[in-house]
Amino acid sequence: MKYALVGTIAVALSACSGQTERTYTVDEADEALLSKVLKECRNNPGELREAPNCRNADAADWKLRLERMRKSLGG
């Protein structure tokens, strides 16, 4: 009973913890935001590798690289 009460309190407190960061889509990322998010993600990959913003920033970075390659090749 004691452990159930402690568990319930822990779950309730974790639900109330701080602000959640807004998740940006791949298309929303401008270069300044992309640079900021990629810097944070690459600085702490162990903790942030699977974070939605890190995954979306990687996808947006890849998309921008492909677009630049296409332009440089005349496409």
Buried (B, 14 or more C-beta within 10 A) or exposed (E): EEEEEEEEEEEEEEEEEEEEEEEBEBEEBEEEBBEEBBEBBEEEEEEBEEBEBBBBBBBBBEEBEEEEEEEEEEE
